[in-house]
Amino acid sequence: METIFAYLPPRTNSPAGDPPPGLRAAIQPCLSVAEWPTGAGSPALTDYTAREDATAVSRLRQAGAALVGLTRSSEFGFGLDGSQAGMAVRSGAADLELVIDLTGESRLAAARAGICGFKPSWGIVSRYGLIGLIPSMECCGVLAGDVPPIREFLRAAAGPDERDFSLPDEEMLDFSGGRIDAGGKTVGVVTEALEALSPAARDAFTAGLAALTATGFNLREVSIPDFPLFGLVHQIVGAVEASSSAGRYDSVRYGRRAAGAKNWNEMYLLSRGAAFGTLLKSYLFQGAFFQFQAYGAYDNACRIRTRLLAAMAAATAQADFLILPTENTAAPATASVPADIYAQSYFTVFAAVTGQPALYLPPAAGEARPGWQLTGPRRSDARLLAVGEYLQGIRQGGK
């Protein structure tokens, strides 16, 4: 338990035999929980204690969830190095876990833990109280053993929040659930994603798709020729946003002040140098470079992002949902530089760039196939969860 949780709240007395008040939720320390340490895994926020709950957390509480503790996180949730995301759910210590999804961490952590992971559409869950890094691409992800707790979280947390001015003015989504009829439904298989797999991984993935056709789904190849550009666009745009966001940790507004400085400029430099780990510093340096030395590359990345949004919209229009791999077995197991994180998230980062939802479903115990990553257009979250629950039901012999 100690390796999973960075903080466990004090025990409270309750009558023996009382059932838990609702879902047991673990929280990554990138989301504020009132009076809990909220360090976001970074030296910049050592000893920082949140004054109020993040909106997602407060709405979970209002729905009757019990908060069981803070899990160990990578720095600002960027990548999975040092993170124990998913292990609280896997061990049975929690029913769900809230995490930050920047490049696909919710689905990658779920694949590592053998559980379900969901990244909602950008803009349907408030980011108020989220200690962020990449505003236009980050969101609150959810990990759970199966789909229903994810739906329960979204029923509680999704929707307008007057404290988050970035939320689009859109109608509420209906997360009440629904049945799926596989007959006539089309699953789009992204050709370029399969081409990036090793021959052995490709064979394992395509063999697993037979389970879909056996239940009545139709398979259709869908092409996104620029699929390899999702990672490049994210790395440039994300690094610039991160460099700008991290500017607040200057030891004046936020962050610890380094000792020994002789003047304000030296204080700023020393404090900034001590505020971040090596991996994040590398990312911030890249962002500063693109922001101040190679702005044309950043401008081009923004233009390409618009093109990728159109390409993904065209692809999702050709099928009821798309299916992709999740794990990149060719990527290094640990990340020492930002490029390693982007290699690990090769198949997941697209959803951050486009803001669309993505759901990871693990294989059943004993199945040799890899897990499935399902996605659809932005705001198709409820339908995607219904498909996921249907597939889980078939896998478990329940339907």
C-alpha positions in Angstrom: 0.0 0.0 0.0 2.8 2.4 0.8 4.2 2.2 -2.8 0.8 3.0 -4.2 -0.3 5.9 -2.1 1.6 9.1 -1.5 -0.9 10.1 1.2 -3.5 8.3 3.2 -6.1 10.4 5.1 -6.5 9.9 8.9 -8.9 7.1 9.7 -12.3 8.2 11.0 -14.5 6.3 13.5 -17.6 4.8 12.0 -20.1 2.2 13.3 -18.9 -1.3 12.8 -20.5 -3.0 9.8 -21.5 0.3 8.0 -21.1 0.0 4.2 -19.0 2.5 2.4 -21.0 5.6 1.4 -20.4 5.0 -2.3 -17.5 4.5 -4.7 -14.1 4.5 -3.2 -12.0 7.0 -5.2 -8.2 7.4 -5.2 -7.0 10.8 -6.5 -3.8 11.7 -8.3 -2.1 14.7 -6.5 -2.5 16.8 -9.6 -6.1 17.4 -8.5 -6.8 19.5 -5.5 -8.4 17.9 -2.4 -9.0 20.4 0.4 -6.5 20.1 3.3 -4.6 17.3 1.5 -1.0 17.6 0.2 -1.3 18.4 -3.5 2.3 18.4 -4.8 1.6 17.2 -8.3 4.7 15.0 -8.0 6.9 18.1 -8.4 9.5 19.8 -6.3 7.9 23.1 -7.2 4.9 22.2 -5.0 6.6 20.5 -2.1 4.6 20.9 1.1 1.7 22.6 -0.8 -1.7 21.9 0.7 -4.9 22.5 -1.3 -7.4 25.0 0.2 -10.4 23.6 -1.6 -11.5 20.7 -3.7 -11.2 20.6 -7.5 -14.7 20.6 -9.1 -14.4 17.0 -10.2 -13.5 16.0 -6.6 -16.2 18.0 -4.9 -18.8 16.6 -7.3 -17.6 13.0 -6.5 -18.0 13.8 -2.8 -21.5 15.1 -3.4 -22.4 11.9 -5.2 -21.4 9.9 -2.1 -17.9 8.8 -3.0 -15.3 8.1 -0.3 -11.8 9.5 -1.0 -9.3 6.8 0.1 -6.0 8.6 -0.6 -3.6 10.3 -3.0 -1.7 8.0 -5.4 1.9 8.5 -6.5 2.3 10.6 -9.6 4.9 11.5 -12.2 5.8 15.2 -12.3 2.6 17.1 -13.2 1.2 13.7 -14.5 3.5 13.9 -17.5 4.2 10.3 -18.5 4.2 7.3 -16.2 7.7 7.3 -14.7 7.3 7.3 -10.9 3.6 7.0 -11.3 1.5 4.3 -9.6 -1.7 5.2 -11.5 -4.0 2.2 -11.7 -2.5 0.2 -8.9 -5.0 1.3 -6.3 -7.8 -0.1 -8.5 -5.9 -3.2 -9.4 -5.1 -4.0 -5.7 -8.8 -3.4 -4.7 -8.0 -0.4 -2.5 -10.2 1.8 -4.7 -13.1 1.4 -7.2 -11.8 4.2 -9.4 -8.9 6.7 -9.7 -8.8 10.2 -11.1 -5.7 10.9 -13.0 -4.4 13.6 -15.4 -4.3 12.6 -19.1 -1.8 14.7 -21.0 -0.5 12.3 -23.7 -2.6 9.2 -23.0 -1.6 8.4 -19.4 -5.0 7.1 -18.4 -5.0 4.4 -21.1 -1.4 3.6 -20.7 -1.7 3.2 -17.0 -4.9 1.1 -17.5 -3.0 -1.2 -19.9 -0.2 -1.6 -17.4 -2.6 -2.4 -14.6 -4.9 -4.6 -16.6 -8.0 -2.4 -16.0 -10.2 0.1 -17.9 -9.0 3.6 -18.6 -11.0 6.5 -20.0 -10.1 9.9 -21.3 -13.3 12.0 -21.7 -13.8 14.6 -24.4 -12.0 17.9 -23.7 -14.4 20.4 -22.2 -17.0 18.2 -20.6 -15.3 17.9 -17.2 -14.2 21.0 -15.4 -10.5 21.6 -15.0 -11.0 23.9 -12.0 -8.6 22.7 -9.3 -6.5 20.7 -11.7 -2.8 21.5 -11.4 -2.2 21.7 -15.2 0.6 21.8 -17.6 -0.9 21.7 -21.2 -4.3 23.6 -21.0 -5.6 22.9 -24.5 -4.9 19.1 -24.3 -5.1 18.0 -20.7 -8.1 16.6 -19.0 -9.2 14.5 -16.0 -9.0 10.8 -16.9 -10.6 7.9 -15.0 -9.3 4.4 -14.2 -11.6 1.6 -13.0 -12.0 -2.1 -13.0 -14.9 -2.0 -15.5 -17.0 0.6 -17.3 -19.9 1.4 -14.8 -17.8 3.3 -12.2 -16.5 5.5 -15.1 -20.0 6.3 -16.1 -21.0 7.0 -12.5 -18.1 9.5 -12.3 -19.1 11.3 -15.4 -22.8 11.4 -14.4 -21.6 13.2 -11.2 -18.7 15.4 -12.5 -19.5 16.3 -16.1 -21.3 19.6 -17.0 -21.0 23.3 -16.7 -18.8 25.0 -14.0 -18.9 28.8 -13.6 -15.4 28.6 -12.2 -13.9 27.1 -15.3 -14.1 29.7 -18.1 -12.5 27.3 -20.6 -15.6 25.1 -20.8 -17.5 25.4 -24.0 -21.2 26.4 -23.7 -22.7 23.1 -24.7 -25.6 20.9 -23.7 -25.1 18.3 -20.9 -24.4 14.8 -22.1 -26.7 11.9 -21.0 -24.7 9.3 -19.1 -27.7 7.2 -18.0 -26.5 4.3 -20.1 -28.1 2.4 -23.0 -28.0 -0.8 -24.9 -25.9 -1.5 -28.0 -27.0 -3.6 -30.9 -23.9 -4.9 -32.7 -25.8 -5.8 -35.9 -24.8 -3.5 -38.7 -22.4 -1.5 -36.5 -19.0 -0.7 -38.2 -15.7 -0.7 -36.4 -13.0 1.4 -38.2 -9.5 0.0 -38.0 -6.9 2.7 -38.5 -4.5 1.4 -41.1 -1.5 3.6 -40.3 -1.7 2.6 -36.6 -1.4 -1.1 -37.5 1.5 -0.3 -39.8 3.4 1.1 -36.9 3.2 -2.2 -35.0 5.9 -4.9 -35.2 4.8 -7.9 -37.3 4.2 -10.0 -34.2 2.2 -7.3 -32.4 0.2 -6.6 -35.6 -0.7 -10.3 -35.9 -1.8 -10.5 -32.3 -4.0 -7.3 -32.6 -5.7 -8.4 -35.9 -6.3 -11.9 -34.5 -8.1 -10.3 -31.5 -10.4 -8.4 -33.9 -12.1 -11.7 -34.8 -13.9 -11.4 -31.5 -15.6 -8.3 -32.8 -16.8 -9.8 -36.0 -18.0 -12.9 -34.1 -20.4 -10.6 -32.2 -21.9 -9.0 -35.3 -19.6 -5.9 -35.8 -18.3 -5.2 -39.3 -14.7 -4.2 -39.7 -13.6 -1.5 -42.1 -10.2 -0.1 -42.8 -9.9 3.6 -42.2 -7.0 5.7 -43.3 -5.4 8.7 -41.5 -2.3 9.3 -43.6 -0.9 11.9 -41.2 -1.3 9.7 -38.1 2.4 9.8 -37.3 2.2 13.6 -37.0 0.0 13.6 -33.9 3.0 13.0 -31.6 5.1 15.7 -33.3 2.3 18.3 -33.1 1.7 17.5 -29.5 5.3 17.7 -28.6 5.7 21.2 -30.1 2.4 22.7 -29.0 2.4 20.9 -25.7 5.9 22.0 -24.9 5.1 25.7 -25.6 2.0 25.5 -23.4 3.9 23.8 -20.7 6.7 26.3 -20.7 4.2 29.1 -20.4 2.2 27.3 -17.7 5.3 26.6 -15.6 6.2 30.2 -15.5 4.1 30.6 -12.4 6.5 28.6 -10.4 9.0 31.4 -9.9 9.1 31.3 -6.0 7.1 34.6 -5.9 3.6 33.4 -7.0 4.2 29.6 -6.5 7.1 27.4 -5.7 9.7 27.2 -3.0 12.3 29.9 -2.8 15.9 28.7 -3.2 18.3 29.9 -0.5 21.5 31.9 -1.1 20.4 34.3 -3.8 22.1 37.7 -3.8 19.5 39.5 -5.9 16.0 39.0 -7.5 17.3 37.7 -10.8 19.5 35.1 -9.0 16.7 34.2 -6.8 14.5 33.6 -9.8 17.1 31.5 -11.6 18.0 29.4 -8.6 14.4 28.7 -7.6 13.4 27.8 -11.1 16.4 25.5 -11.4 15.3 23.7 -8.2 11.6 23.6 -9.0 11.5 20.8 -11.6 13.0 17.4 -12.4 15.4 16.8 -15.3 12.8 15.3 -17.6 10.3 18.1 -17.2 13.1 20.7 -17.5 14.0 19.2 -20.9 10.4 19.6 -22.0 10.2 23.2 -20.8 13.5 24.0 -22.6 11.9 22.7 -25.8 8.9 24.8 -25.3 11.0 28.0 -24.7 12.9 27.2 -27.9 9.8 26.9 -30.0 8.3 30.0 -28.3 11.2 32.3 -28.7 13.7 30.9 -31.2 11.6 28.8 -33.7 8.1 30.3 -33.5 7.5 29.4 -37.1 7.7 25.7 -36.2 5.1 26.3 -33.5 2.9 28.2 -35.9 3.1 25.3 -38.4 2.3 22.8 -35.7 -0.9 24.7 -34.9 -1.8 24.7 -38.6 -1.1 20.9 -38.8 -3.2 20.4 -35.7 -6.2 21.9 -37.6 -5.5 19.5 -40.5 -5.4 16.6 -38.1 -8.7 17.5 -36.6 -10.3 17.5 -40.0 -8.7 14.1 -40.9 -9.9 12.5 -37.6 -13.4 13.9 -38.2 -13.4 12.3 -41.6 -12.2 9.0 -40.2 -14.7 8.8 -37.4 -17.5 9.6 -39.9 -16.8 6.4 -41.7 -17.5 4.1 -38.7 -19.5 3.9 -35.5 -16.2 3.9 -33.6 -12.5 3.4 -34.3 -10.2 0.8 -32.7 -6.5 1.2 -32.2 -3.6 -0.4 -30.3 -2.6 1.2 -27.0 0.9 0.1 -26.0 3.9 0.7 -28.2 6.1 -2.3 -27.4 9.0 -0.7 -29.3 9.2 2.3 -26.9 11.6 2.4 -24.0 10.2 1.1 -20.7 11.3 4.2 -18.8 11.5 7.8 -20.1 14.8 9.8 -19.7 13.9 12.5 -22.3 10.6 13.8 -23.6 11.0 11.8 -26.9 10.7 8.6 -24.8 7.3 9.7 -23.5 6.1 10.4 -27.0 7.4 7.0 -28.1 5.4 5.4 -25.3 2.3 7.4 -26.2 2.5 6.9 -30.0 -1.0 5.3 -30.2 -2.7 7.4 -27.5 -1.6 11.0 -28.0 -4.0 11.6 -30.9 -6.9 12.0 -28.4 -5.2 14.8 -26.6 -4.6 16.7 -29.9 -8.2 16.4 -31.1 -10.0 16.5 -27.7 -12.0 13.3 -28.5 -12.8 10.6 -26.0 -10.9 7.3 -25.8 -11.5 4.1 -23.8 -9.1 1.3 -23.0 -10.6 -2.2 -22.5 -8.2 -4.9 -21.2 -8.3 -8.5 -22.5 -10.0 -11.0 -20.3 -7.9 -13.1 -18.0 -6.2 -15.8 -20.0 -6.7 -14.0 -23.4 -3.5 -13.6 -25.4 -4.8 -10.6 -27.4 -3.7 -7.1 -26.5 -6.2 -4.6 -25.1 -8.4 -2.4 -27.3 -8.5 1.3 -27.5 -11.8 2.6 -28.7 -12.5 6.2 -29.8 -15.1 8.3 -31.5 -15.9 11.9 -32.3 -15.8 14.5 -29.6 -18.8 14.3 -27.2 -19.5 10.7 -28.2 -18.5 9.7 -24.7 -21.8 8.1 -23.6 -22.0 6.0 -26.7 -18.4 4.9 -26.4 -18.9 3.8 -22.8 -22.0 1.9 -23.9 -20.0 0.1 -26.6 -17.3 -0.7 -24.0 -19.8 -2.1 -21.5 -21.4 -4.2 -24.2 -18.0 -5.7 -25.2 -17.1 -6.3 -21.6 -20.5 -8.1 -21.2 -19.8 -10.4 -24.2 -16.3 -11.1 -23.0 -17.6 -12.1 -19.6 -20.4 -14.1 -21.1 -23.1 -11.8 -19.7 -24.8 -11.0 -23.0 
